Amino acid sequence: MSDARPRDVLTFPERPDAQLTDSVGRRFEYLRLSLTDVCNFRCTYCLPEGYRKQCGKPAELSVEEIGRIVSAFARLGLWKVRLTGGEPTLRRDFDEVARTVSSVPGIRRLAMTTNGYRLAERAQAWRDSGVSAINISLDSLDPARFSTITGHDRLDEVLRGVEAARAAGFESIKLNAVLMRGVNDGELEAMIDFVAQRDLSLRFIEVMRTNDNASFFAERHLPGQTVIDQLEGLGWNRRARDPGAGPAVEYCHPQAKGRIGIIAPYSKDFCASCNRLRISSDGRLHLCLFGDGGLDLRPLLQDDASEDALVDRIRALTATKAPAHRLHQGNSGATPHLASIGG
């Protein structure tokens, strides 16, 4: 990475436009950047019918546009970027995107989220491109169940990818498992044991309601407290939150190598610690995963546009971020599915 400072020390650029905040005082340091909404998996909780191309959809951001938008956010104190999708590695220029983002002054950590289908063969290349942290979707350790959930019989391939990521020297490797009642909740103990034996972090994620999965949510949602109760019963202890961390509440055990996290958006005060903003693959700023729609920044990403104007626009829009989502009222905003803006 271009910045040699320790990545676990939170600092901000010493310039007047640093420290991006909203109206309730939350400070933002983490950008989730969607490279595409295309995905080659058919996960039951996200795209059960597979990806469907939308006529008239704007083109994905170019590498140059991505560089400009990340530079603007870096001026505002954001130092962590996560490349998401869809499946971000479906972009043929993924390596170039990673190199561009990781070389932006002020960006100290570049992370990515992937379904793992190319990980076994590309882990080292992605690490060499500047990616230092990786999240890998792993909703089951049972091959048949994994195939049912994702639409692909690729569990062995993904597990080889996990080992390839460990060999490539990623600083952080996390596994993401969407928790579903009657689907994979019977695997909790096996998945906890899997991580306890490896220097990995496993994140159990509550099913979230979106515009197209209301019936699935009603049938499959399981509160994250279910995992917390089981962890505490097994002697796991809550860890302090790391600088720049995402929304997970993390637990550790004195005899375990790995860590367990729970992302529970329906829990009390979930939004109070929000530190992240989102950019969709077509250049729209989403202040919340479950907001009323994105705010178009693309006109300010062109060659003749002023970066100062882009910085000012981001600052002004962020100030309007709502204090909390409205999931408890059954309102998931304009989000059609999680692949649309990177989850």
ZINOR-V684248 format. One record per residue. N is the residue number from 1. RES is the residue in three letters. PHI is phi in whole degrees, -180 to 180 (none if undefined). NEAR is the number of other ideal C-beta (glycine too) atoms within 10 Angstrom. D_LAST is the distance of its C-alpha to the last C-alpha in Angstrom with 1 decimal. Layout:
N&RES&PHI&NEAR&D_LAST + N&RES&PHI&NEAR&D_LAST
This chain:
1&MET&none&15&25.5 + 2&SER&-77&11&27.5 + 3&ASP&-106&16&27.6 + 4&ALA&-89&7&29.6 + 5&ARG&-67&10&29.1 + 6&PRO&-57&8&27.8 + 7&ARG&-80&19&24.0 + 8&ASP&-98&11&24.2 + 9&VAL&-109&8&26.3 + 10&LEU&-85&14&24.5 + 11&THR&-135&14&26.4 + 12&PHE&-128&15&26.0 + 13&PRO&-58&16&27.8 + 14&GLU&-86&6&31.3 + 15&ARG&-147&11&31.1 + 16&PRO&-65&7&31.4 + 17&ASP&-97&15&28.0 + 18&ALA&-79&15&26.0 + 19&GLN&66&13&24.2 + 20&LEU&-80&22&21.7 + 21&THR&-133&15&21.7 + 22&ASP&-112&19&21.0 + 23&SER&-71&11&23.6 + 24&VAL&-105&12&23.2 + 25&GLY&89&6&23.6 + 26&ARG&-72&17&20.2 + 27&ARG&-108&14&20.1 + 28&PHE&-110&21&17.3 + 29&GLU&-137&22&17.4 + 30&TYR&-135&21&13.9 + 31&LEU&-115&23&12.2 + 32&ARG&-99&22&8.8 + 33&LEU&-112&24&10.3 + 34&SER&-82&27&9.1 + 35&LEU&-93&27&12.3 + 36&THR&-165&22&12.0 + 37&ASP&-102&25&10.4 + 38&VAL&-79&18&13.0 + 39&CYS&-141&21&12.6 + 40&ASN&-97&18&15.8 + 41&PHE&-100&20&14.7 + 42&ARG&-127&15&15.0 + 43&CYS&-64&20&13.1 + 44&THR&-61&18&14.5 + 45&TYR&-90&22&11.5 + 46&CYS&-131&24&9.5 + 47&LEU&-129&23&12.3 + 48&PRO&-61&14&15.5 + 49&GLU&-97&8&17.7 + 50&GLY&84&11&16.2 + 51&TYR&-70&20&15.1 + 52&ARG&-123&7&17.5 + 53&LYS&-64&7&18.6 + 54&GLN&-101&10&18.9 + 55&CYS&-67&4&22.3 + 56&GLY&79&4&22.7 + 57&LYS&-68&10&19.1 + 58&PRO&-60&13&19.6 + 59&ALA&-65&10&19.7 + 60&GLU&-67&19&17.1 + 61&LEU&-57&25&17.9 + 62&SER&-78&13&20.9 + 63&VAL&-60&15&21.4 + 64&GLU&-64&12&23.7 + 65&GLU&-64&20&21.4 + 66&ILE&-62&25&18.7 + 67&GLY&-60&17&21.5 + 68&ARG&-68&22&22.6 + 69&ILE&-71&26&19.4 + 70&VAL&-68&24&18.8 + 71&SER&-61&18&22.5 + 72&ALA&-66&24&22.3 + 73&PHE&-66&26&19.5 + 74&ALA&-64&21&21.6 + 75&ARG&-62&23&24.6 + 76&LEU&-94&24&22.8 + 77&GLY&97&20&22.4 + 78&LEU&-75&27&18.9 + 79&TRP&-124&23&19.5 + 80&LYS&-123&23&16.3 + 81&VAL&-126&27&14.0 + 82&ARG&-116&24&11.1 + 83&LEU&-88&26&11.1 + 84&THR&-129&27&8.0 + 85&GLY&-143&28&8.0 + 86&GLY&25&27&8.8 + 87&GLU&-106&24&11.1 + 88&PRO&-61&24&12.2 + 89&THR&-79&24&15.6 + 90&LEU&-73&18&16.6 + 91&ARG&-71&21&17.6 + 92&ARG&-65&7&21.3 + 93&ASP&-99&14&21.4 + 94&PHE&-56&24&18.6 + 95&ASP&-60&17&21.4 + 96&GLU&-67&13&22.7 + 97&VAL&-59&24&19.5 + 98&ALA&-61&25&19.1 + 99&ARG&-64&16&22.8 + 100&THR&-64&19&22.5 + 101&VAL&-68&26&19.8 + 102&SER&-68&20&21.4 + 103&SER&-93&15&24.7 + 104&VAL&-69&25&23.8 + 105&PRO&-56&11&26.1 + 106&GLY&99&20&24.4 + 107&ILE&-86&22&21.3 + 108&ARG&-106&25&22.0 + 109&ARG&-141&22&19.0 + 110&LEU&-116&26&16.9 + 111&ALA&-117&22&14.2 + 112&MET&-145&27&12.2 + 113&THR&-122&23&9.9 + 114&THR&-144&27&11.7 + 115&ASN&-81&26&12.8 + 116&GLY&87&28&16.1 + 117&TYR&-71&21&18.3 + 118&ARG&-114&18&20.0 + 119&LEU&-65&24&19.8 + 120&ALA&-58&17&23.3 + 121&GLU&-92&12&24.9 + 122&ARG&-116&19&22.9 + 123&ALA&-55&26&22.0 + 124&GLN&-66&14&25.1 + 125&ALA&-64&14&24.6 + 126&TRP&-69&25&21.1 + 127&ARG&-63&19&22.5 + 128&ASP&-67&13&25.4 + 129&SER&-81&19&23.3 + 130&GLY&113&20&22.2 + 131&VAL&-77&29&19.0 + 132&SER&-111&19&19.8 + 133&ALA&-138&18&16.9 + 134&ILE&-139&27&14.9 + 135&ASN&-111&21&12.3 + 136&ILE&-124&20&13.3 + 137&SER&-70&23&12.0 + 138&LEU&-149&25&15.2 + 139&ASP&-86&28&15.2 + 140&SER&-161&22&19.0 + 141&LEU&-101&17&22.1 + 142&ASP&-99&15&24.1 + 143&PRO&-56&13&24.4 + 144&ALA&-67&10&25.0 + 145&ARG&-69&16&22.2 + 146&PHE&-58&22&19.8 + 147&SER&-64&14&21.1 + 148&THR&-63&15&20.8 + 149&ILE&-71&24&17.1 + 150&THR&-98&24&16.1 + 151&GLY&83&17&19.1 + 152&HIS&-140&16&20.4 + 153&ASP&-89&12&23.1 + 154&ARG&-130&18&21.8 + 155&LEU&-60&21&21.7 + 156&ASP&-59&11&24.6 + 157&GLU&-64&15&23.2 + 158&VAL&-67&22&19.9 + 159&LEU&-64&19&22.2 + 160&ARG&-64&16&24.4 + 161&GLY&-66&24&21.5 + 162&VAL&-60&21&20.9 + 163&GLU&-67&14&24.6 + 164&ALA&-65&19&24.6 + 165&ALA&-66&26&21.9 + 166&ARG&-64&14&24.2 + 167&ALA&-68&11&27.2 + 168&ALA&-76&18&25.7 + 169&GLY&86&11&25.5 + 170&PHE&-62&20&21.9 + 171&GLU&-70&14&22.2 + 172&SER&-142&16&19.2 + 173&ILE&-127&20&17.9 + 174&LYS&-124&23&15.3 + 175&LEU&-107&26&14.6 + 176&ASN&-107&21&11.6 + 177&ALA&-127&21&13.0 + 178&VAL&-77&26&11.7 + 179&LEU&-84&27&14.8 + 180&MET&-130&21&16.5 + 181&ARG&-63&14&20.0 + 182&GLY&77&9&22.6 + 183&VAL&-117&20&20.6 + 184&ASN&-124&24&19.9 + 185&ASP&-68&14&21.0 + 186&GLY&-75&12&24.4 + 187&GLU&-99&17&23.2 + 188&LEU&-52&17&22.4 + 189&GLU&-63&10&25.7 + 190&ALA&-65&12&25.5 + 191&MET&-72&21&22.1 + 192&ILE&-63&21&23.3 + 193&ASP&-63&12&26.5 + 194&PHE&-59&18&24.7 + 195&VAL&-76&22&23.0 + 196&ALA&-60&19&26.2 + 197&GLN&-93&10&28.1 + 198&ARG&-136&16&25.9 + 199&ASP&-81&12&24.7 + 200&LEU&-136&21&21.0 + 201&SER&-121&20&18.3 + 202&LEU&-110&23&16.7 + 203&ARG&-112&23&13.7 + 204&PHE&-87&27&13.9 + 205&ILE&-116&23&10.8 + 206&GLU&-63&24&11.9 + 207&VAL&-60&25&11.2 + 208&MET&-112&23&9.7 + 209&ARG&-77&20&11.6 + 210&THR&-124&24&10.6 + 211&ASN&-66&13&13.5 + 212&ASP&-114&16&14.3 + 213&ASN&-134&23&14.2 + 214&ALA&-58&12&16.6 + 215&SER&-70&8&19.1 + 216&PHE&-62&17&16.9 + 217&PHE&-59&17&15.5 + 218&ALA&-61&10&19.1 + 219&GLU&-84&13&20.3 + 220&ARG&-112&19&17.9 + 221&HIS&-64&17&16.4 + 222&LEU&-133&18&18.0 + 223&PRO&-60&16&18.0 + 224&GLY&-62&21&17.1 + 225&GLN&-60&13&20.6 + 226&THR&-59&17&21.8 + 227&VAL&-70&26&20.8 + 228&ILE&-59&19&22.1 + 229&ASP&-60&11&25.4 + 230&GLN&-69&14&25.8 + 231&LEU&-62&20&25.1 + 232&GLU&-64&12&27.5 + 233&GLY&-67&8&30.0 + 234&LEU&-96&14&29.9 + 235&GLY&90&11&30.6 + 236&TRP&-81&21&27.2 + 237&ASN&-123&11&27.0 + 238&ARG&-70&13&24.3 + 239&ARG&-94&15&23.8 + 240&ALA&-69&6&23.8 + 241&ARG&-74&14&20.7 + 242&ASP&-79&13&20.7 + 243&PRO&-58&13&20.6 + 244&GLY&75&18&17.4 + 245&ALA&-69&18&15.5 + 246&GLY&-77&21&12.0 + 247&PRO&-84&21&11.9 + 248&ALA&-73&23&13.5 + 249&VAL&-93&20&17.2 + 250&GLU&-110&21&19.0 + 251&TYR&-125&22&22.2 + 252&CYS&-135&17&25.0 + 253&HIS&-137&17&28.3 + 254&PRO&-60&7&31.5 + 255&GLN&-107&7&32.1 + 256&ALA&-111&19&28.6 + 257&LYS&-78&12&27.5 + 258&GLY&-100&20&23.7 + 259&ARG&-131&20&21.5 + 260&ILE&-123&29&19.3 + 261&GLY&-121&24&16.4 + 262&ILE&-128&24&15.0 + 263&ILE&-108&20&11.8 + 264&ALA&-125&22&13.3 + 265&PRO&-66&18&11.9 + 266&TYR&-93&16&15.1 + 267&SER&-79&16&17.3 + 268&LYS&-64&7&19.8 + 269&ASP&61&7&19.1 + 270&PHE&-58&19&15.5 + 271&CYS&-82&18&14.9 + 272&ALA&-63&10&18.2 + 273&SER&-102&13&17.1 + 274&CYS&-58&22&14.1 + 275&ASN&-132&18&14.7 + 276&ARG&-132&21&11.8 + 277&LEU&-125&24&11.4 + 278&ARG&-130&22&9.2 + 279&ILE&-120&27&11.1 + 280&SER&-78&27&10.4 + 281&SER&-67&25&12.4 + 282&ASP&-106&19&15.3 + 283&GLY&89&24&15.7 + 284&ARG&-105&17&14.5 + 285&LEU&-83&20&13.7 + 286&HIS&-110&23&11.2 + 287&LEU&-76&21&12.6 + 288&CYS&-149&19&10.1 + 289&LEU&-58&23&6.8 + 290&PHE&-117&22&9.6 + 291&GLY&-83&20&12.3 + 292&ASP&-88&14&14.9 + 293&GLY&137&12&14.0 + 294&GLY&-87&18&13.9 + 295&LEU&-114&18&17.0 + 296&ASP&-70&15&18.6 + 297&LEU&-107&23&19.6 + 298&ARG&-61&16&20.8 + 299&PRO&-57&11&24.5 + 300&LEU&-92&21&24.5 + 301&LEU&-106&20&23.4 + 302&GLN&-89&10&26.6 + 303&ASP&-56&7&29.6 + 304&ASP&-92&4&31.7 + 305&ALA&-86&14&29.2 + 306&SER&-88&9&29.7 + 307&GLU&-65&14&27.2 + 308&ASP&-61&12&28.8 + 309&ALA&-65&12&27.8 + 310&LEU&-65&21&24.2 + 311&VAL&-60&19&24.2 + 312&ASP&-63&14&25.9 + 313&ARG&-66&17&23.5 + 314&ILE&-61&25&20.4 + 315&ARG&-62&16&22.5 + 316&ALA&-66&10&23.6 + 317&LEU&-69&15&20.3 + 318&THR&-63&19&18.8 + 319&ALA&-62&12&21.8 + 320&THR&-95&10&20.8 + 321&LYS&-59&19&17.5 + 322&ALA&-68&16&17.9 + 323&PRO&-63&11&18.8 + 324&ALA&-159&15&16.3 + 325&HIS&-74&21&14.0 + 326&ARG&-121&14&16.0 + 327&LEU&-62&20&14.5 + 328&HIS&-66&11&17.8 + 329&GLN&-95&7&19.5 + 330&GLY&75&9&17.6 + 331&ASN&-109&11&16.0 + 332&SER&-103&22&12.4 + 333&GLY&66&18&13.4 + 334&ALA&-99&14&13.0 + 335&THR&-76&23&9.5 + 336&PRO&-74&15&11.0 + 337&HIS&-161&20&8.3 + 338&LEU&-67&24&4.7 + 339&ALA&-69&23&6.3 + 340&SER&-69&24&7.6 + 341&ILE&-137&27&5.9 + 342&GLY&88&24&3.8 + 343&GLY&67&24&0.0
